[in-house]
Amino acid sequence: MQRQAPFPTFDKVALNSTASHKVVLVDFYADWCNPCKMISPLLEKLTSDATVKTGSGRSLDLVTVDSDAEFELAAKYQVRALPTVIAFRDGQKVDQFVGALNEGAIRQFLAKL
């Protein structure tokens, strides 16, 4: 499931420590960012496929954050380049990557989670 997240929604979804069965991927993007336009469909595809799991066997959820509109949230997580994708598990940031990775590289990232 993909959600466009303003700050309060982000807190409820990504920082929800009771959602122990999921890893939440937070995609920080901007409309003007061409690499963001390349990676967003891949993230949507992978997170909407119920057969794609993390290395720990958890399912995925996707939250997108427009870093121009939610600059305070981007600053809180020290987003300095786009796209930045941060993984949250049990309400805690566990890993991240920066840049437009291909599908194979994203799958490798997910396998580490």
C-alpha positions in Angstrom: 0.0 0.0 0.0 1.3 3.4 -0.9 0.5 6.6 1.1 1.4 10.2 0.5 2.4 11.2 4.0 2.1 14.6 5.6 4.0 14.7 8.9 1.2 13.3 11.2 0.5 10.5 8.8 4.2 9.7 8.6 4.4 9.4 12.3 1.4 7.0 12.5 2.7 4.8 9.7 6.5 4.7 9.7 7.0 5.1 13.4 4.3 2.6 14.5 6.2 0.2 16.7 3.2 -2.1 16.9 3.3 -3.0 13.2 5.9 -5.7 13.8 4.8 -7.6 10.7 5.9 -4.9 8.2 8.9 -2.9 7.1 7.9 0.6 6.0 9.9 2.1 3.1 9.7 5.9 3.1 10.5 7.4 -0.3 11.6 11.0 -0.1 11.1 12.6 -3.5 10.4 15.8 -5.3 8.3 16.4 -8.5 11.3 18.0 -10.3 13.6 15.1 -9.5 14.1 12.8 -12.6 15.8 10.0 -10.7 12.8 10.0 -8.3 10.5 9.5 -11.3 12.6 6.4 -12.3 12.6 4.7 -8.9 9.0 5.4 -7.7 7.4 2.9 -10.1 9.9 0.2 -9.0 9.1 0.8 -5.3 5.4 0.8 -6.0 5.7 -2.5 -7.9 7.8 -4.2 -5.3 5.8 -3.1 -2.3 2.5 -4.0 -3.9 3.6 -7.5 -4.7 2.6 -9.7 -1.8 5.3 -12.2 -2.7 8.1 -9.7 -2.2 9.4 -9.9 1.4 12.3 -8.6 3.4 15.2 -10.8 4.4 13.5 -11.2 7.8 10.3 -12.3 6.0 8.3 -9.2 6.7 5.9 -7.7 4.2 6.4 -4.1 2.9 4.5 -0.8 3.0 5.4 2.3 1.1 5.1 5.9 2.2 6.0 8.7 -0.1 7.1 12.1 1.2 7.3 15.2 -1.0 10.5 16.7 0.4 9.6 20.2 -0.9 6.2 20.2 0.9 7.5 18.3 4.0 10.9 19.9 4.3 10.9 19.7 8.1 10.4 16.0 7.9 13.2 15.7 5.3 15.5 17.7 7.5 14.7 15.6 10.5 16.0 12.5 8.7 18.9 14.4 7.2 17.8 13.9 3.6 20.4 15.7 1.5 19.9 14.1 -1.9 17.0 12.7 -3.8 15.7 10.1 -4.0 16.3 8.9 -0.5 14.6 5.7 0.7 14.6 5.0 4.4 13.5 1.7 5.9 11.7 1.6 9.2 11.1 -1.6 11.3 9.3 -1.6 14.6 9.1 2.2 14.4 12.9 2.6 14.1 15.1 3.6 11.2 17.1 0.5 10.2 18.7 1.4 6.8 18.6 3.6 3.8 19.8 4.2 0.3 20.2 7.3 -1.8 19.9 7.4 -5.6 17.9 5.7 -8.3 18.8 2.0 -7.9 17.7 -0.6 -10.4 15.2 -3.3 -9.4 18.0 -5.9 -8.6 19.8 -3.5 -6.3 16.5 -2.6 -4.5 15.8 -6.3 -4.0 19.3 -6.7 -2.5 18.6 -3.8 -0.2 15.3 -5.5 0.9 17.1 -8.8 1.5 19.2 -7.1 4.2 16.2 -5.9 6.1 
